Amino acid sequence: MGTDKASNYKVFKIARTGHRVTIRVSNHHANAIKYLEHEATDFNLSIMVSKRYRKNTFRPHPGVMLKEYVYMGRQLEKVDSPYSQVAKSIAGFLETGEYVDTTGVAKVNVSP
């Protein structure tokens, strides 16, 4: 993935089920319609990580199934190894198809 864009999208296959999923990792909220431009799949995942608090600008779309897990601000400071935990949650998702927030601080946005 290049670093020339604010968000990058990548399609993966879940190891256990074979389902295709699109994952986006960024420092700002998702706009679900963008997944239609980047090969939307039956399930789409967005991970937002920001050291500072940001107003929620998440935009759902009726044609895109998307869950966004948001990690930001002071909540991250309360968690041991927050970035390692997020990485382990993503790895678990790629194995099982279920994203489990082990930090306990993620806010979740859902589309539709």
Gaussian input, Z-matrix of N, CA and C with variables (Angstrom, degrees):
# hf/3-21g

backbone

0 1
 N
 C     1     B1
 C     2     B2     1     A1
 N     3     B3     2     A2     1     D1
 C     4     B4     3     A3     2     D2
 C     5     B5     4     A4     3     D3
 N     6     B6     5     A5     4     D4
 C     7     B7     6     A6     5     D5
 C     8     B8     7     A7     6     D6
 N     9     B9     8     A8     7     D7
 C    10    B10     9     A9     8     D8
 C    11    B11    10    A10     9     D9
 N    12    B12    11    A11    10    D10
 C    13    B13    12    A12    11    D11
 C    14    B14    13    A13    12    D12
 N    15    B15    14    A14    13    D13
 C    16    B16    15    A15    14    D14
 C    17    B17    16    A16    15    D15
 N    18    B18    17    A17    16    D16
 C    19    B19    18    A18    17    D17
 C    20    B20    19    A19    18    D18
 N    21    B21    20    A20    19    D19
 C    22    B22    21    A21    20    D20
 C    23    B23    22    A22    21    D21
 N    24    B24    23    A23    22    D22
 C    25    B25    24    A24    23    D23
 C    26    B26    25    A25    24    D24
 N    27    B27    26    A26    25    D25
 C    28    B28    27    A27    26    D26
 C    29    B29    28    A28    27    D27
 N    30    B30    29    A29    28    D28
 C    31    B31    30    A30    29    D29
 C    32    B32    31    A31    30    D30
 N    33    B33    32    A32    31    D31
 C    34    B34    33    A33    32    D32
 C    35    B35    34    A34    33    D33
 N    36    B36    35    A35    34    D34
 C    37    B37    36    A36    35    D35
 C    38    B38    37    A37    36    D36
 N    39    B39    38    A38    37    D37
 C    40    B40    39    A39    38    D38
 C    41    B41    40    A40    39    D39
 N    42    B42    41    A41    40    D40
 C    43    B43    42    A42    41    D41
 C    44    B44    43    A43    42    D42
 N    45    B45    44    A44    43    D43
 C    46    B46    45    A45    44    D44
 C    47    B47    46    A46    45    D45
 N    48    B48    47    A47    46    D46
 C    49    B49    48    A48    47    D47
 C    50    B50    49    A49    48    D48
 N    51    B51    50    A50    49    D49
 C    52    B52    51    A51    50    D50
 C    53    B53    52    A52    51    D51
 N    54    B54    53    A53    52    D52
 C    55    B55    54    A54    53    D53
 C    56    B56    55    A55    54    D54
 N    57    B57    56    A56    55    D55
 C    58    B58    57    A57    56    D56
 C    59    B59    58    A58    57    D57
 N    60    B60    59    A59    58    D58
 C    61    B61    60    A60    59    D59
 C    62    B62    61    A61    60    D60
 N    63    B63    62    A62    61    D61
 C    64    B64    63    A63    62    D62
 C    65    B65    64    A64    63    D63
 N    66    B66    65    A65    64    D64
 C    67    B67    66    A66    65    D65
 C    68    B68    67    A67    66    D66
 N    69    B69    68    A68    67    D67
 C    70    B70    69    A69    68    D68
 C    71    B71    70    A70    69    D69
 N    72    B72    71    A71    70    D70
 C    73    B73    72    A72    71    D71
 C    74    B74    73    A73    72    D72
 N    75    B75    74    A74    73    D73
 C    76    B76    75    A75    74    D74
 C    77    B77    76    A76    75    D75
 N    78    B78    77    A77    76    D76
 C    79    B79    78    A78    77    D77
 C    80    B80    79    A79    78    D78
 N    81    B81    80    A80    79    D79
 C    82    B82    81    A81    80    D80
 C    83    B83    82    A82    81    D81
 N    84    B84    83    A83    82    D82
 C    85    B85    84    A84    83    D83
 C    86    B86    85    A85    84    D84
 N    87    B87    86    A86    85    D85
 C    88    B88    87    A87    86    D86
 C    89    B89    88    A88    87    D87
 N    90    B90    89    A89    88    D88
 C    91    B91    90    A90    89    D89
 C    92    B92    91    A91    90    D90
 N    93    B93    92    A92    91    D91
 C    94    B94    93    A93    92    D92
 C    95    B95    94    A94    93    D93
 N    96    B96    95    A95    94    D94
 C    97    B97    96    A96    95    D95
 C    98    B98    97    A97    96    D96
 N    99    B99    98    A98    97    D97
 C   100   B100    99    A99    98    D98
 C   101   B101   100   A100    99    D99
 N   102   B102   101   A101   100   D100
 C   103   B103   102   A102   101   D101
 C   104   B104   103   A103   102   D102
 N   105   B105   104   A104   103   D103
 C   106   B106   105   A105   104   D104
 C   107   B107   106   A106   105   D105
 N   108   B108   107   A107   106   D106
 C   109   B109   108   A108   107   D107
 C   110   B110   109   A109   108   D108
 N   111   B111   110   A110   109   D109
 C   112   B112   111   A111   110   D110
 C   113   B113   112   A112   111   D111
 N   114   B114   113   A113   112   D112
 C   115   B115   114   A114   113   D113
 C   116   B116   115   A115   114   D114
 N   117   B117   116   A116   115   D115
 C   118   B118   117   A117   116   D116
 C   119   B119   118   A118   117   D117
 N   120   B120   119   A119   118   D118
 C   121   B121   120   A120   119   D119
 C   122   B122   121   A121   120   D120
 N   123   B123   122   A122   121   D121
 C   124   B124   123   A123   122   D122
 C   125   B125   124   A124   123   D123
 N   126   B126   125   A125   124   D124
 C   127   B127   126   A126   125   D125
 C   128   B128   127   A127   126   D126
 N   129   B129   128   A128   127   D127
 C   130   B130   129   A129   128   D128
 C   131   B131   130   A130   129   D129
 N   132   B132   131   A131   130   D130
 C   133   B133   132   A132   131   D131
 C   134   B134   133   A133   132   D132
 N   135   B135   134   A134   133   D133
 C   136   B136   135   A135   134   D134
 C   137   B137   136   A136   135   D135
 N   138   B138   137   A137   136   D136
 C   139   B139   138   A138   137   D137
 C   140   B140   139   A139   138   D138
 N   141   B141   140   A140   139   D139
 C   142   B142   141   A141   140   D140
 C   143   B143   142   A142   141   D141
 N   144   B144   143   A143   142   D142
 C   145   B145   144   A144   143   D143
 C   146   B146   145   A145   144   D144
 N   147   B147   146   A146   145   D145
 C   148   B148   147   A147   146   D146
 C   149   B149   148   A148   147   D147
 N   150   B150   149   A149   148   D148
 C   151   B151   150   A150   149   D149
 C   152   B152   151   A151   150   D150
 N   153   B153   152   A152   151   D151
 C   154   B154   153   A153   152   D152
 C   155   B155   154   A154   153   D153
 N   156   B156   155   A155   154   D154
 C   157   B157   156   A156   155   D155
 C   158   B158   157   A157   156   D156
 N   159   B159   158   A158   157   D157
 C   160   B160   159   A159   158   D158
 C   161   B161   160   A160   159   D159
 N   162   B162   161   A161   160   D160
 C   163   B163   162   A162   161   D161
 C   164   B164   163   A163   162   D162
 N   165   B165   164   A164   163   D163
 C   166   B166   165   A165   164   D164
 C   167   B167   166   A166   165   D165
 N   168   B168   167   A167   166   D166
 C   169   B169   168   A168   167   D167
 C   170   B170   169   A169   168   D168
 N   171   B171   170   A170   169   D169
 C   172   B172   171   A171   170   D170
 C   173   B173   172   A172   171   D171
 N   174   B174   173   A173   172   D172
 C   175   B175   174   A174   173   D173
 C   176   B176   175   A175   174   D174
 N   177   B177   176   A176   175   D175
 C   178   B178   177   A177   176   D176
 C   179   B179   178   A178   177   D177
 N   180   B180   179   A179   178   D178
 C   181   B181   180   A180   179   D179
 C   182   B182   181   A181   180   D180
 N   183   B183   182   A182   181   D181
 C   184   B184   183   A183   182   D182
 C   185   B185   184   A184   183   D183
 N   186   B186   185   A185   184   D184
 C   187   B187   186   A186   185   D185
 C   188   B188   187   A187   186   D186
 N   189   B189   188   A188   187   D187
 C   190   B190   189   A189   188   D188
 C   191   B191   190   A190   189   D189
 N   192   B192   191   A191   190   D190
 C   193   B193   192   A192   191   D191
 C   194   B194   193   A193   192   D192
 N   195   B195   194   A194   193   D193
 C   196   B196   195   A195   194   D194
 C   197   B197   196   A196   195   D195
 N   198   B198   197   A197   196   D196
 C   199   B199   198   A198   197   D197
 C   200   B200   199   A199   198   D198
 N   201   B201   200   A200   199   D199
 C   202   B202   201   A201   200   D200
 C   203   B203   202   A202   201   D201
 N   204   B204   203   A203   202   D202
 C   205   B205   204   A204   203   D203
 C   206   B206   205   A205   204   D204
 N   207   B207   206   A206   205   D205
 C   208   B208   207   A207   206   D206
 C   209   B209   208   A208   207   D207
 N   210   B210   209   A209   208   D208
 C   211   B211   210   A210   209   D209
 C   212   B212   211   A211   210   D210
 N   213   B213   212   A212   211   D211
 C   214   B214   213   A213   212   D212
 C   215   B215   214   A214   213   D213
 N   216   B216   215   A215   214   D214
 C   217   B217   216   A216   215   D215
 C   218   B218   217   A217   216   D216
 N   219   B219   218   A218   217   D217
 C   220   B220   219   A219   218   D218
 C   221   B221   220   A220   219   D219
 N   222   B222   221   A221   220   D220
 C   223   B223   222   A222   221   D221
 C   224   B224   223   A223   222   D222
 N   225   B225   224   A224   223   D223
 C   226   B226   225   A225   224   D224
 C   227   B227   226   A226   225   D225
 N   228   B228   227   A227   226   D226
 C   229   B229   228   A228   227   D227
 C   230   B230   229   A229   228   D228
 N   231   B231   230   A230   229   D229
 C   232   B232   231   A231   230   D230
 C   233   B233   232   A232   231   D231
 N   234   B234   233   A233   232   D232
 C   235   B235   234   A234   233   D233
 C   236   B236   235   A235   234   D234
 N   237   B237   236   A236   235   D235
 C   238   B238   237   A237   236   D236
 C   239   B239   238   A238   237   D237
 N   240   B240   239   A239   238   D238
 C   241   B241   240   A240   239   D239
 C   242   B242   241   A241   240   D240
 N   243   B243   242   A242   241   D241
 C   244   B244   243   A243   242   D242
 C   245   B245   244   A244   243   D243
 N   246   B246   245   A245   244   D244
 C   247   B247   246   A246   245   D245
 C   248   B248   247   A247   246   D246
 N   249   B249   248   A248   247   D247
 C   250   B250   249   A249   248   D248
 C   251   B251   250   A250   249   D249
 N   252   B252   251   A251   250   D250
 C   253   B253   252   A252   251   D251
 C   254   B254   253   A253   252   D252
 N   255   B255   254   A254   253   D253
 C   256   B256   255   A255   254   D254
 C   257   B257   256   A256   255   D255
 N   258   B258   257   A257   256   D256
 C   259   B259   258   A258   257   D257
 C   260   B260   259   A259   258   D258
 N   261   B261   260   A260   259   D259
 C   262   B262   261   A261   260   D260
 C   263   B263   262   A262   261   D261
 N   264   B264   263   A263   262   D262
 C   265   B265   264   A264   263   D263
 C   266   B266   265   A265   264   D264
 N   267   B267   266   A266   265   D265
 C   268   B268   267   A267   266   D266
 C   269   B269   268   A268   267   D267
 N   270   B270   269   A269   268   D268
 C   271   B271   270   A270   269   D269
 C   272   B272   271   A271   270   D270
 N   273   B273   272   A272   271   D271
 C   274   B274   273   A273   272   D272
 C   275   B275   274   A274   273   D273
 N   276   B276   275   A275   274   D274
 C   277   B277   276   A276   275   D275
 C   278   B278   277   A277   276   D276
 N   279   B279   278   A278   277   D277
 C   280   B280   279   A279   278   D278
 C   281   B281   280   A280   279   D279
 N   282   B282   281   A281   280   D280
 C   283   B283   282   A282   281   D281
 C   284   B284   283   A283   282   D282
 N   285   B285   284   A284   283   D283
 C   286   B286   285   A285   284   D284
 C   287   B287   286   A286   285   D285
 N   288   B288   287   A287   286   D286
 C   289   B289   288   A288   287   D287
 C   290   B290   289   A289   288   D288
 N   291   B291   290   A290   289   D289
 C   292   B292   291   A291   290   D290
 C   293   B293   292   A292   291   D291
 N   294   B294   293   A293   292   D292
 C   295   B295   294   A294   293   D293
 C   296   B296   295   A295   294   D294
 N   297   B297   296   A296   295   D295
 C   298   B298   297   A297   296   D296
 C   299   B299   298   A298   297   D297
 N   300   B300   299   A299   298   D298
 C   301   B301   300   A300   299   D299
 C   302   B302   301   A301   300   D300
 N   303   B303   302   A302   301   D301
 C   304   B304   303   A303   302   D302
 C   305   B305   304   A304   303   D303
 N   306   B306   305   A305   304   D304
 C   307   B307   306   A306   305   D305
 C   308   B308   307   A307   306   D306
 N   309   B309   308   A308   307   D307
 C   310   B310   309   A309   308   D308
 C   311   B311   310   A310   309   D309
 N   312   B312   311   A311   310   D310
 C   313   B313   312   A312   311   D311
 C   314   B314   313   A313   312   D312
 N   315   B315   314   A314   313   D313
 C   316   B316   315   A315   314   D314
 C   317   B317   316   A316   315   D315
 N   318   B318   317   A317   316   D316
 C   319   B319   318   A318   317   D317
 C   320   B320   319   A319   318   D318
 N   321   B321   320   A320   319   D319
 C   322   B322   321   A321   320   D320
 C   323   B323   322   A322   321   D321
 N   324   B324   323   A323   322   D322
 C   325   B325   324   A324   323   D323
 C   326   B326   325   A325   324   D324
 N   327   B327   326   A326   325   D325
 C   328   B328   327   A327   326   D326
 C   329   B329   328   A328   327   D327
 N   330   B330   329   A329   328   D328
 C   331   B331   330   A330   329   D329
 C   332   B332   331   A331   330   D330
 N   333   B333   332   A332   331   D331
 C   334   B334   333   A333   332   D332
 C   335   B335   334   A334   333   D333

   B1=1.4521
   B2=1.5217
   B3=1.3034
   B4=1.4463
   B5=1.5188
   B6=1.3184
   B7=1.4537
   B8=1.5199
   B9=1.3377
   B10=1.4522
   B11=1.5229
   B12=1.3396
   B13=1.4529
   B14=1.5209
   B15=1.3288
   B16=1.4647
   B17=1.5164
   B18=1.3324
   B19=1.4595
   B20=1.5149
   B21=1.3130
   B22=1.4513
   B23=1.5159
   B24=1.3150
   B25=1.4609
   B26=1.5217
   B27=1.3212
   B28=1.4564
   B29=1.5173
   B30=1.3274
   B31=1.4616
   B32=1.5237
   B33=1.3357
   B34=1.4605
   B35=1.5213
   B36=1.3191
   B37=1.4652
   B38=1.5295
   B39=1.3465
   B40=1.4639
   B41=1.5273
   B42=1.3220
   B43=1.4628
   B44=1.5256
   B45=1.3067
   B46=1.4646
   B47=1.5209
   B48=1.3300
   B49=1.4709
   B50=1.5171
   B51=1.3269
   B52=1.4568
   B53=1.5115
   B54=1.3425
   B55=1.4614
   B56=1.5239
   B57=1.3156
   B58=1.4674
   B59=1.5228
   B60=1.3191
   B61=1.4621
   B62=1.5242
   B63=1.3204
   B64=1.4575
   B65=1.5213
   B66=1.3388
   B67=1.4641
   B68=1.5193
   B69=1.3213
   B70=1.4656
   B71=1.5163
   B72=1.3259
   B73=1.4636
   B74=1.5216
   B75=1.3460
   B76=1.4553
   B77=1.5206
   B78=1.3203
   B79=1.4648
   B80=1.5281
   B81=1.3454
   B82=1.4626
   B83=1.5273
   B84=1.3180
   B85=1.4642
   B86=1.5260
   B87=1.3364
   B88=1.4619
   B89=1.5286
   B90=1.3088
   B91=1.4535
   B92=1.5236
   B93=1.3210
   B94=1.4600
   B95=1.5282
   B96=1.3168
   B97=1.4630
   B98=1.5334
   B99=1.3173
   B100=1.4716
   B101=1.5219
   B102=1.3370
   B103=1.4620
   B104=1.5225
   B105=1.3199
   B106=1.4645
   B107=1.5214
   B108=1.3151
   B109=1.4668
   B110=1.5320
   B111=1.3290
   B112=1.4626
   B113=1.5241
   B114=1.3166
   B115=1.4626
   B116=1.5279
   B117=1.3231
   B118=1.4601
   B119=1.5248
   B120=1.3190
   B121=1.4543
   B122=1.5238
   B123=1.3409
   B124=1.4625
   B125=1.5163
   B126=1.3217
   B127=1.4608
   B128=1.5092
   B129=1.3247
   B130=1.4522
   B131=1.5240
   B132=1.3189
   B133=1.4631
   B134=1.5189
   B135=1.3248
   B136=1.4572
   B137=1.5199
   B138=1.3203
   B139=1.4593
   B140=1.5223
   B141=1.3127
   B142=1.4575
   B143=1.5206
   B144=1.3258
   B145=1.4606
   B146=1.5186
   B147=1.3301
   B148=1.4595
   B149=1.5215
   B150=1.3178
   B151=1.4701
   B152=1.5187
   B153=1.3295
   B154=1.4623
   B155=1.5209
   B156=1.3055
   B157=1.4551
   B158=1.5211
   B159=1.3222
   B160=1.4629
   B161=1.5238
   B162=1.3095
   B163=1.4634
   B164=1.5328
   B165=1.3400
   B166=1.4603
   B167=1.5320
   B168=1.3324
   B169=1.4569
   B170=1.5389
   B171=1.3298
   B172=1.4683
   B173=1.5271
   B174=1.3479
   B175=1.4648
   B176=1.5307
   B177=1.3438
   B178=1.4650
   B179=1.5271
   B180=1.3277
   B181=1.4613
   B182=1.5236
   B183=1.3337
   B184=1.4657
   B185=1.5278
   B186=1.3283
   B187=1.4604
   B188=1.5133
   B189=1.3428
   B190=1.4640
   B191=1.5232
   B192=1.3367
   B193=1.4614
   B194=1.5324
   B195=1.3318
   B196=1.4582
   B197=1.5184
   B198=1.3153
   B199=1.4633
   B200=1.5211
   B201=1.3303
   B202=1.4566
   B203=1.5202
   B204=1.3255
   B205=1.4641
   B206=1.5197
   B207=1.3308
   B208=1.4609
   B209=1.5227
   B210=1.3254
   B211=1.4614
   B212=1.5220
   B213=1.3415
   B214=1.4649
   B215=1.5145
   B216=1.3078
   B217=1.4527
   B218=1.5116
   B219=1.2916
   B220=1.4671
   B221=1.5163
   B222=1.3415
   B223=1.4639
   B224=1.5319
   B225=1.3214
   B226=1.4663
   B227=1.5242
   B228=1.3323
   B229=1.4634
   B230=1.5245
   B231=1.3354
   B232=1.4565
   B233=1.5294
   B234=1.3278
   B235=1.4604
   B236=1.5284
   B237=1.3339
   B238=1.4619
   B239=1.5248
   B240=1.3098
   B241=1.4730
   B242=1.5286
   B243=1.3453
   B244=1.4632
   B245=1.5284
   B246=1.3251
   B247=1.4638
   B248=1.5245
   B249=1.3101
   B250=1.4676
   B251=1.5198
   B252=1.3260
   B253=1.4632
   B254=1.5250
   B255=1.3257
   B256=1.4665
   B257=1.5311
   B258=1.3250
   B259=1.4660
   B260=1.5316
   B261=1.3312
   B262=1.4678
   B263=1.5283
   B264=1.3417
   B265=1.4645
   B266=1.5282
   B267=1.3299
   B268=1.4707
   B269=1.5306
   B270=1.3296
   B271=1.4676
   B272=1.5332
   B273=1.3221
   B274=1.4623
   B275=1.5119
   B276=1.3217
   B277=1.4670
   B278=1.5200
   B279=1.3237
   B280=1.4645
   B281=1.5253
   B282=1.3065
   B283=1.4618
   B284=1.5288
   B285=1.3424
   B286=1.4623
   B287=1.5251
   B288=1.3370
   B289=1.4539
   B290=1.5140
   B291=1.3304
   B292=1.4676
   B293=1.5248
   B294=1.3370
   B295=1.4679
   B296=1.5207
   B297=1.3275
   B298=1.4568
   B299=1.5242
   B300=1.3280
   B301=1.4662
   B302=1.5236
   B303=1.3245
   B304=1.4656
   B305=1.5204
   B306=1.3383
   B307=1.4659
   B308=1.5179
   B309=1.3234
   B310=1.4578
   B311=1.5106
   B312=1.3288
   B313=1.4689
   B314=1.5256
   B315=1.3133
   B316=1.4612
   B317=1.5195
   B318=1.3113
   B319=1.4572
   B320=1.5235
   B321=1.3270
   B322=1.4625
   B323=1.5312
   B324=1.3159
   B325=1.4649
   B326=1.5190
   B327=1.3401
   B328=1.4607
   B329=1.5251
   B330=1.3297
   B331=1.4560
   B332=1.5229
   B333=1.3112
   B334=1.4497
   B335=1.5056
   A1=109.14
   A2=115.94
   A3=120.74
   A4=111.33
   A5=115.51
   A6=119.81
   A7=111.19
   A8=116.88
   A9=120.13
   A10=113.25
   A11=118.16
   A12=121.34
   A13=109.69
   A14=115.58
   A15=120.28
   A16=111.40
   A17=117.90
   A18=122.55
   A19=109.24
   A20=115.56
   A21=121.00
   A22=108.75
   A23=116.63
   A24=123.69
   A25=107.90
   A26=116.77
   A27=121.05
   A28=109.20
   A29=116.66
   A30=122.29
   A31=108.44
   A32=115.61
   A33=123.04
   A34=109.13
   A35=115.39
   A36=121.25
   A37=107.29
   A38=115.91
   A39=120.95
   A40=108.31
   A41=117.08
   A42=121.88
   A43=112.17
   A44=117.92
   A45=121.45
   A46=113.81
   A47=117.56
   A48=120.52
   A49=114.44
   A50=117.19
   A51=120.40
   A52=114.15
   A53=118.06
   A54=121.16
   A55=110.08
   A56=114.37
   A57=120.16
   A58=109.32
   A59=115.64
   A60=121.67
   A61=108.78
   A62=115.24
   A63=120.30
   A64=108.05
   A65=116.01
   A66=121.28
   A67=108.60
   A68=114.50
   A69=122.96
   A70=106.92
   A71=117.35
   A72=122.06
   A73=106.54
   A74=116.07
   A75=119.73
   A76=110.51
   A77=115.17
   A78=120.77
   A79=111.54
   A80=116.51
   A81=120.63
   A82=109.50
   A83=115.46
   A84=121.56
   A85=112.16
   A86=115.11
   A87=122.04
   A88=112.05
   A89=113.96
   A90=123.99
   A91=104.31
   A92=118.00
   A93=122.42
   A94=113.22
   A95=118.17
   A96=120.22
   A97=111.69
   A98=118.00
   A99=121.56
   A100=111.41
   A101=117.34
   A102=119.86
   A103=111.16
   A104=117.33
   A105=120.31
   A106=111.06
   A107=116.62
   A108=122.09
   A109=111.68
   A110=117.31
   A111=122.12
   A112=111.93
   A113=117.51
   A114=122.97
   A115=112.01
   A116=115.90
   A117=121.32
   A118=109.50
   A119=116.32
   A120=122.39
   A121=108.17
   A122=116.39
   A123=119.78
   A124=112.09
   A125=117.06
   A126=120.56
   A127=107.93
   A128=116.03
   A129=122.62
   A130=108.38
   A131=115.89
   A132=122.38
   A133=109.35
   A134=115.76
   A135=121.47
   A136=108.22
   A137=115.78
   A138=122.29
   A139=106.44
   A140=116.29
   A141=121.20
   A142=108.41
   A143=116.18
   A144=121.57
   A145=108.15
   A146=115.99
   A147=121.13
   A148=108.91
   A149=117.04
   A150=120.49
   A151=112.03
   A152=116.54
   A153=118.72
   A154=110.07
   A155=116.01
   A156=121.45
   A157=109.90
   A158=116.95
   A159=123.02
   A160=108.76
   A161=116.21
   A162=121.82
   A163=108.15
   A164=116.38
   A165=120.75
   A166=109.88
   A167=116.37
   A168=121.74
   A169=111.26
   A170=117.14
   A171=122.67
   A172=109.40
   A173=116.13
   A174=120.48
   A175=109.85
   A176=116.54
   A177=119.82
   A178=111.14
   A179=115.87
   A180=122.18
   A181=107.19
   A182=118.36
   A183=120.57
   A184=114.20
   A185=118.19
   A186=120.95
   A187=115.08
   A188=117.93
   A189=120.38
   A190=110.19
   A191=115.79
   A192=122.12
   A193=107.12
   A194=116.16
   A195=121.03
   A196=110.37
   A197=115.73
   A198=121.35
   A199=106.99
   A200=114.33
   A201=120.32
   A202=108.67
   A203=115.87
   A204=122.38
   A205=107.46
   A206=115.46
   A207=121.85
   A208=109.85
   A209=115.03
   A210=122.78
   A211=107.06
   A212=117.15
   A213=116.90
   A214=113.53
   A215=112.70
   A216=122.23
   A217=115.04
   A218=114.46
   A219=121.38
   A220=113.71
   A221=117.40
   A222=119.34
   A223=110.43
   A224=117.10
   A225=120.54
   A226=111.82
   A227=116.37
   A228=120.62
   A229=112.55
   A230=117.31
   A231=121.92
   A232=112.55
   A233=117.30
   A234=122.28
   A235=110.24
   A236=116.10
   A237=120.54
   A238=109.25
   A239=116.94
   A240=123.43
   A241=112.38
   A242=118.27
   A243=119.58
   A244=113.93
   A245=117.91
   A246=119.63
   A247=110.98
   A248=117.29
   A249=120.37
   A250=110.25
   A251=116.30
   A252=119.18
   A253=111.52
   A254=117.62
   A255=120.62
   A256=109.20
   A257=117.03
   A258=120.62
   A259=110.83
   A260=117.61
   A261=120.95
   A262=110.67
   A263=117.36
   A264=120.29
   A265=110.65
   A266=116.72
   A267=120.39
   A268=109.68
   A269=117.15
   A270=120.43
   A271=110.57
   A272=117.09
   A273=120.84
   A274=111.49
   A275=116.46
   A276=121.21
   A277=110.67
   A278=116.97
   A279=120.55
   A280=112.00
   A281=116.73
   A282=121.20
   A283=111.89
   A284=116.93
   A285=120.82
   A286=114.89
   A287=118.01
   A288=121.24
   A289=112.97
   A290=116.75
   A291=121.40
   A292=108.94
   A293=115.86
   A294=120.05
   A295=108.31
   A296=116.12
   A297=121.76
   A298=107.94
   A299=116.66
   A300=121.82
   A301=108.67
   A302=116.66
   A303=120.17
   A304=112.81
   A305=117.03
   A306=119.04
   A307=111.70
   A308=116.60
   A309=121.02
   A310=114.60
   A311=117.74
   A312=120.08
   A313=113.82
   A314=118.77
   A315=120.85
   A316=111.11
   A317=115.17
   A318=122.28
   A319=105.10
   A320=117.70
   A321=120.23
   A322=110.26
   A323=114.99
   A324=123.10
   A325=107.29
   A326=116.63
   A327=121.12
   A328=110.34
   A329=115.64
   A330=122.53
   A331=107.57
   A332=121.79
   A333=126.25
   A334=113.02
   D1=136.38
   D2=177.80
   D3=-78.66
   D4=165.83
   D5=179.26
   D6=-110.37
   D7=17.66
   D8=-176.36
   D9=-85.79
   D10=-4.40
   D11=-179.32
   D12=-121.41
   D13=156.66
   D14=-179.83
   D15=-68.31
   D16=-32.21
   D17=179.69
   D18=-130.04
   D19=145.15
   D20=176.19
   D21=-126.01
   D22=140.31
   D23=-177.51
   D24=-117.74
   D25=140.63
   D26=178.91
   D27=-144.05
   D28=135.79
   D29=178.07
   D30=-92.63
   D31=133.02
   D32=178.78
   D33=-127.66
   D34=164.71
   D35=174.28
   D36=-112.76
   D37=129.45
   D38=178.00
   D39=-69.19
   D40=126.85
   D41=-175.08
   D42=-58.62
   D43=-45.97
   D44=-173.99
   D45=-74.01
   D46=-36.27
   D47=-172.86
   D48=-109.81
   D49=-21.04
   D50=-176.12
   D51=81.54
   D52=-1.71
   D53=178.63
   D54=-66.80
   D55=145.31
   D56=176.15
   D57=-90.22
   D58=138.81
   D59=179.28
   D60=-136.54
   D61=150.69
   D62=174.78
   D63=-108.75
   D64=130.75
   D65=178.83
   D66=-118.18
   D67=136.83
   D68=176.55
   D69=-125.35
   D70=132.79
   D71=174.12
   D72=-123.03
   D73=130.57
   D74=-175.49
   D75=-155.74
   D76=175.64
   D77=176.70
   D78=-105.96
   D79=13.35
   D80=177.38
   D81=-144.31
   D82=163.21
   D83=-176.43
   D84=-64.01
   D85=155.35
   D86=-178.04
   D87=-86.18
   D88=154.01
   D89=168.49
   D90=-115.79
   D91=108.73
   D92=-171.71
   D93=-55.84
   D94=-32.99
   D95=-178.63
   D96=-62.06
   D97=-25.51
   D98=179.12
   D99=-62.81
   D100=-26.22
   D101=178.45
   D102=-65.54
   D103=-28.56
   D104=177.25
   D105=-66.47
   D106=-27.40
   D107=178.36
   D108=-82.67
   D109=-16.37
   D110=-175.04
   D111=-122.62
   D112=44.41
   D113=176.37
   D114=58.79
   D115=67.05
   D116=176.08
   D117=-59.54
   D118=143.20
   D119=179.05
   D120=-117.41
   D121=-175.88
   D122=-179.97
   D123=-63.33
   D124=-27.93
   D125=176.44
   D126=-138.10
   D127=133.35
   D128=-178.93
   D129=-124.45
   D130=141.11
   D131=-177.14
   D132=-125.53
   D133=134.73
   D134=174.74
   D135=-123.01
   D136=133.42
   D137=174.88
   D138=-117.88
   D139=119.49
   D140=177.81
   D141=-112.28
   D142=126.46
   D143=177.48
   D144=-128.04
   D145=125.19
   D146=179.42
   D147=-142.95
   D148=131.18
   D149=179.22
   D150=-67.58
   D151=-25.18
   D152=179.52
   D153=-114.78
   D154=158.49
   D155=-179.94
   D156=-68.15
   D157=139.52
   D158=175.54
   D159=-130.29
   D160=143.36
   D161=174.66
   D162=-60.66
   D163=142.90
   D164=-179.04
   D165=-73.91
   D166=111.01
   D167=179.06
   D168=-114.55
   D169=19.51
   D170=178.75
   D171=-57.16
   D172=135.19
   D173=178.86
   D174=-124.65
   D175=111.94
   D176=177.50
   D177=-74.97
   D178=167.13
   D179=175.17
   D180=-144.09
   D181=134.50
   D182=-175.14
   D183=-61.85
   D184=-20.90
   D185=-178.29
   D186=-98.16
   D187=7.40
   D188=-176.02
   D189=-130.13
   D190=120.07
   D191=174.06
   D192=-83.82
   D193=115.17
   D194=-174.23
   D195=-145.99
   D196=136.38
   D197=168.13
   D198=-119.94
   D199=134.01
   D200=177.87
   D201=-118.93
   D202=125.60
   D203=175.39
   D204=-102.16
   D205=123.21
   D206=-173.12
   D207=-111.89
   D208=122.70
   D209=177.67
   D210=-119.47
   D211=118.74
   D212=-179.74
   D213=-158.94
   D214=161.83
   D215=171.58
   D216=62.62
   D217=-146.01
   D218=-173.94
   D219=-67.15
   D220=-21.83
   D221=177.99
   D222=-59.21
   D223=-37.55
   D224=179.41
   D225=-63.53
   D226=-34.06
   D227=-178.32
   D228=-67.78
   D229=-19.49
   D230=-178.34
   D231=-86.00
   D232=-4.32
   D233=-172.40
   D234=-109.80
   D235=136.12
   D236=173.93
   D237=-72.18
   D238=128.97
   D239=177.57
   D240=46.39
   D241=57.73
   D242=-173.97
   D243=-60.55
   D244=-39.11
   D245=-177.33
   D246=-70.60
   D247=-35.06
   D248=175.23
   D249=-65.08
   D250=-39.72
   D251=179.03
   D252=-65.71
   D253=-40.91
   D254=178.16
   D255=-63.33
   D256=-43.46
   D257=179.05
   D258=-61.23
   D259=-41.16
   D260=178.42
   D261=-66.39
   D262=-35.93
   D263=177.44
   D264=-64.95
   D265=-40.28
   D266=177.57
   D267=-65.26
   D268=-43.73
   D269=178.84
   D270=-60.99
   D271=-41.56
   D272=177.44
   D273=-63.18
   D274=-39.38
   D275=177.68
   D276=-61.85
   D277=-43.34
   D278=-179.69
   D279=-66.27
   D280=-25.90
   D281=177.70
   D282=-81.77
   D283=-45.74
   D284=-169.16
   D285=-110.72
   D286=-21.68
   D287=-174.83
   D288=88.57
   D289=2.07
   D290=178.62
   D291=-117.44
   D292=124.22
   D293=177.21
   D294=-91.39
   D295=123.04
   D296=179.56
   D297=-116.95
   D298=116.72
   D299=178.01
   D300=-79.49
   D301=103.03
   D302=-178.94
   D303=-82.50
   D304=-10.23
   D305=179.89
   D306=-77.84
   D307=-30.58
   D308=-176.51
   D309=78.27
   D310=5.20
   D311=-176.65
   D312=-114.73
   D313=-3.54
   D314=-176.89
   D315=-69.74
   D316=139.02
   D317=168.19
   D318=-94.80
   D319=145.87
   D320=-175.88
   D321=-120.05
   D322=129.91
   D323=172.38
   D324=-109.09
   D325=144.58
   D326=-175.66
   D327=-132.67
   D328=140.48
   D329=173.66
   D330=-130.25
   D331=138.47
   D332=-0.22
   D333=-76.71

